[in-house]
């Protein structure tokens, strides 16, 4: 049997389920033995068949140790096969729901929230699949990954279709693109935010990282459109490979959607929007130049989708907060705390630059680096934070199985100033930065953002920066 024949069985509803996780297999289902970065699915074939798998899709070279009452289909690429089968099993929901793919190093989550606000104002039903959660109508599903695997992704899109959702804003990670999680998703449109160093523990080189992102735009159809940040150096290469219609945005370089005369304060950002010879003043409740880019991306997408400027302006000016993205907490002692998800040197630079433009007396930053991730970015993060902060506290941020002291040593290698200390325990570190802050200061807690856990060794423990800050401010004798 070939994959095409298996697809016919799916269409005839002779298949009960589909999974790449042997523990989720049930009678008369398909098990796809995907070789992952950590586990090889072929090791679980016997378990899947014992659980009732009728068909097993595996790599061409896989040998089966003993006879089992299942039919084996060998393919060149199990990830592509899984993506294709998932789309067929759920009846190609992305052909009915208009899927917006957002990719880039920074800004994806914020843009999904902004698009959601614009679509709501325009009276369109919408859903979001992203880093914080997957949500539509009154349903909220906890997010395991920025972009879920192909079976879960197609399942969620199918549920959205059933609920008559018009648009789905999907954060598309480089891992998802490389692993074909979105391989059979039909994208109505795509947004490119920016590209800076990240995930090189996985992609090895910046070029490899970019090529993974590029797949989203290379695979767009003639009927789709791409929204591209014209200020990023990779914009030109994206334009060359996509056959989609293009709309650009920017601040510095020529673009169809431009921002000029940008002004910042602690609560708002003002700028003039230039589009088609018109000038429109915007006043948004987000701070920082990077959030101007995020706003421009959302405006450009909405304009290309045919939504009026009046609706766009109303939605964006009334939008208030993205959880864990420069989320402000005021102290009765006269200083501000900002909690942010920044966990790369570029994201930290964006956040700190935004806060410096607010003219604080001092900036005190708490940050760390995740364990079992790109080690080479650690000294870069240390250098950026200590260069742009008045004082920094280095602490733990999901050390996983690594020794926190070793991670801190890596961070210190990039530091050239003597304006920091190290406190591995994150709770104590938060208490320390708050004790140092005085009237007119800004405290930045970077790295965790919306997350409410820390991963220590193989265990996730409950911990929320925002809750810890509020607890400390409520009981100031910390």
N, C-alpha and C positions, 0 to 999 in steps of 0.2 A: 504493500500500500504506500502511496505517496501523500504528501501534505495536501495536494489538491483534492484527493479523495476524502481525506479527513475533514476538510472544509465542507464537503458535501454532506457528510454525516452530521456536522454541527448544524448546517442549515436545515437538515431534516429532523433536528432535535433528538438525535439518537445518543448524544453525549450529555452526561449529567453534570459535568464540571471540568475545570481546567486549573492546574496548579503547577508551580515549580517547587512547592514545599510538600514533601512526602507526607508530612503529618496532617495536611489538609485534604489529602486524596480520599475520594469515596468511590463507591461502586459505579462502574461504567464511565469513568472519567479519564481524562488525558493527563499524564504526568510528563512534564518537559524537564529533562535532566540538564539543567544549565550549569556550566562550569563557572563558578564565581571567583572573585579575587581571594576568598578565604576558604570556601568549601566547593567541592566538586559534586554536583548533583547526581552523577552516575553512581556514587557510593550508596545512594538511597533508593536505587531502582527496585531492589527486592522488597524493601519496606513499602514502597508505593504500590507494587503489584499485590502484596499481601493485603493491602487496604482496599483493593478492588479496582485498581487502574486497568482499563481495558486496552489502552494504547500508551506506549512509551516512546517519546521523541528524544533522541539522544545524538551525540556526535558520531560521525562516521566510524571513528576508531574504537568506540566503546565495545568491550567484550562482556557478555553476560555469563556469569559463573554457572548458573544452573537454569534448567528449563522452567519457565513460568507461563501460566495461562494468559499471556498478553501479547499483543502484536507490537513489534518494534519497528520504528521508522527512523532511519538514520539520515541526518541532514548535515550540511556544512556549517550552519550557524544556528545554534539552538536559541540564541537570544532573539534573532529575527523571526524564527519560527514561533516562539512564544508570543511575540508582539502581534504577529499576523493572526494567530489562532485566537488570541484574546479579543482582538477587534471583531473577528467573525463570530465568536461565541456571544458577544454582547451586541451584535447586529449593527456594527459600525456607528456608534453614537456620535462620533465627531463629525459625521456627515449631516447631522441635524442640529447639534449644539455648535454654536460658533466659538471655536477655541482660539484664545489669544495667548500665544506663547511669549513669556518675558524671560530673557536671558541676559547674562552679564555678571560681573563680579559683585557689584553692589547695586542696591536700589530696587531689586526685584519685588521684595515684599511690600515696600511703600507704594510702588506703582500698582500692585494688585488692589490695595486698599483705595487708592485714588480712582482707579477705573470702576471699582465697585460703587463708589460714591457718585460718579458721573452717570453710570448706567441707571442707578436708582433714581436720580433726579430726572433722567430722561424717560422714566417709566418702563425700563426694560428689566426683566428678571435676570439675575446673574448669580454666578457661583464663583468661588475661589478655591484653588488647589495650590497650597504653598507652605512655606516654612512654619508658620504659626499653627495653622490648622487647615482642614478642608471643610468648606461650608457652603450651604445653599439653602434658601428659604429659612426654616427654623432648625435645620440640622447642622450640627457641628461634629466633625470627626477629628480626633487627635492626629496630628501629623507625625508619622514615623520618619519620613524623609521629606526633603524639600519637594521632590517629585516622586510619587509612589511608583512601584513596579507596574509593568504593563497590565497585569490582570486586575490589580486594584484600581489602577487609573481608568481602564475601560469600564470597570464596574461602577465607579463613581460617576463617570460621564453618562452611563446608561441610566443611572438613578436621576441625574439631572434632566436627561431627556424626558423621562417619565413624568417629572415634575414640571415639564414645559419651560425649563430654563433656556433663555435665549443665548446668553453669552457665558463662557467660562474663562476666567483669567487664570492661567496656569504658570507658576514659576517653573522654568525648565533649567535644571542644573546641568553642568558639564558631564557629571557622572551619568545622568539620565540619558543624555544624547549619546555618549560613548557606549552605554550598555543597552541601547535600543529600547529603553522604556517607553519612549514616545515614537517608536519606529513606524507605527501604523496609525498615528493620529493625523487627521486632516486639519491643518492649521488655517483658520480664517485670516489670521494676521500674526505678526511677530514684532517684538520690540527688542532692540539692542541698547543696553544702558552704557556699559563701559567694560574695559578689560584691563585688570591689573593682576599682579602676582597672587595666586591662590591655588590650592589643591595640587601642588607640584609633587607631593608625596604619591599621588595617583597618576597624574599626567606626565610627570618627569620634567618636561620643559614647558616654557610659556607658549611656544609654538604649538605643542601638542594640546595644550589647554585651549588655545584659540581655535584650532581645527575642530575640536569637539563642539564648541559654540557655533562654528560656521555651518555645521550640518543642519541646524534649524533653518537657516536662510537658503541653503542650497536646495533643500527639499520643499520649499514653498511652491505653490502652484501659480499659474498665470493669473488666476482669479483672486489671489490673496494680495496683501500689501505688507510692506516692512517699514517700521519706524526706526530710524537710525540716528544715533548721537553723532553729529558731524564734527564734534570737537575731539572725539577719540581717534587715535591714530589708526585703528583697525577699520574705520568706517569705509574707506575706499575699497578694501579687499572684500568686504561684505557686499557692497554694491555690485562688484564685478561678477559674483557667483550666483546671485539670486535673479530669478526671472519674475519676481513679484514687483508690483508697483511700489514706488519708494516715496516716503516723506521724511524729511530730515528736521532735526531740531538742534539748537545749540545756543551758546552764549558768545563765544569768541569768533568762530568761523561762520561763514555765510551759510544760512540754512533757511528753510521755508517757515519754520516756527522759531522765533528768536526772543530772548529776554534782554532788556536793556535797563539802565538806571536802577540797579538792584540796591535795596536798602534793608539793613537788618536791625532788629532789636530782640530783646529776650523772649518775646512772645510771638512776633510776626516777622514776615519777610514781604517787602513790597517790590514790585518790578513792573516794567512796561512790556506787554506782549506785542510783538510785531508780527503780523500775518497778513499777507495779500494787500499790503499797502495800508493796513489799519493799525492803530495804536490803541491798546486797551490796558488800563491799569488793573493790576491784580494785587490783592493783599491776602496772603495765606497764613494759616496758623502753624506753619512748619518753619524751622530756622535752618539757615545754612545754604551755601551755594549748591551743595549736592542735592538738596531738596528742591532747588529751582530746576535742576536738570530732571529730577523725578516728575515734577509738575509739568514741565515742558513735554516730556515723553507722553504723559497722559493726555495733555491737550492735543498734541499732534495726532495721537491715535483717534481720539474722539472726533476731531475735525475730519480726518480721513474716513471715519465711519459714518459721517453725515449728521453728527450731533451739533446743534447750534451753539455758538459762542456764549449766548445768554445762559443756556443750561449749564454749560461747562463752568463758566465763571461762578454761578450760584453754587454749584456742587463743591467746587474747590475752595471757595471762600468760607463755606460753612463747615468744611471738614476740619476735625480737631486733632486727632491722635492716631498714630500707629503704635501698638503696644511694643515697648522696649526699643523704640527708635527715637533717641533723644527725648525720652519721656521725662518730663520735669516734675520734681518733687521739691516744694518750697520748705525751707527750714525757718522756724520761729527766731532763729539766731541771725537771720538776714542773709543767708547764703542759699544758693540753688544747687540741687543735685540733679544730674541728668544720667539716666540709665540707658545704655545703648548697646546694640548687638555687635558693634565694630570688633572684628577679630582678624583683620589683616592690617598691614602697615598703611595701605592706601585708605581704608575705611577709618582708621584712627586719625590719619592726617585730615580727612574730610571733617570728622567730628570736632577735632581740636581746633581746626581753622575756623569752623563755624562758631564755636564758643569764644574764641579769641576776638572775633568781630563784634562781640557783645560788650567788649571793654571791661572785663571783670578785674577786680583787684589782683587776684591770683587764680590759676587753674591747678587743681590738685587731682591727679588721675590715678585710678586703680585699674590694673589690667593684668592679664596672664596669657598664656598660650596653651592650647589644647595638646594633650598627649597623643601619641601615635598619629600625628599629622605632620605636615611639612615642617621639618626642623630648620630649614634655611631661612624661613620668614621670621624666626624668633629674634635674632639680633636686629633685624630691620625694624621690627615692632618696638624693641627697646630703644633704639636710636630715635625713632619718630616721637615716641611719647616723652622721653626726657628732653628732647629738643624743643617741643612745643608746649610742655607743661612747666609750671614753676616747681612742682614737686610731684613725684610719682611713688606709688606703692605697688610693688610686683607681688602677685599672689597666684593662687591656683585657679585654673579654668578647665574643668574636665580633664584632669591629668591621666585618667584611664589607668592603664597598667604601668605607666612611667612614674619614676620617682620625681615628685614636684621639685625637689632640690636640683635635680639634673636639668629640668626645663628652665628653671630660674638661671642656672649657670649659662645656658645657651642664650637667654635673653640678655644677660649682662655683657656678653661678648660684643654687642653692638653699641653699648652705651659709652659716651665720651664725657659725660658730665657727672658731677657728684651731687645730684639732687634727687636721690631716691633711697628707698629702703625696701627690704624684702620680708614679707610676712606670709608664709605658705598657706596658713589657715584663712580662708576667705572671710569668714565671719569676723575674726579678729582684725583682718585688714580693713574691712568696711568700718569697723569701730574706730580704727586709727585715722582714716582719712576724714571722717566726720569730726573727730576730736581736734584735727588740725585746722579745720575750716572756720573762718570768721566772716563778719559782715562784708558783703561785696564780693566774696569768693564764689567760684564755681567748682563743684566736685563732679567729675565724670567717672562713672562706674562702667567700664567697657568689657565687652566679651560675651556676657550672658543675655542681656536684653530681656526678651519675653520669657526665656527659659526658667523653669521652676525646679531645676534639679542640678546636681553635680554628679559626674561619673567618676567614681573613685574605685580603681581596680575594675572589677567586672560588675560593680553594684552602683545603681543610680540612687542617690539620696535626695530627699526633698530639700531644696534651697532656692530662695527667690530673692534676688538683690533688692527688689522694690519693697518687699515685705520687711526685710531686715533693716533697710533704711528707715522705714516708717516706725518700726519697733524702737530703733535707737533714738529717733527724734521725739518719740512719745515719752521715753524714759531716758532722759539725757545723761544720766550718770553711767554711761557705758565705758 
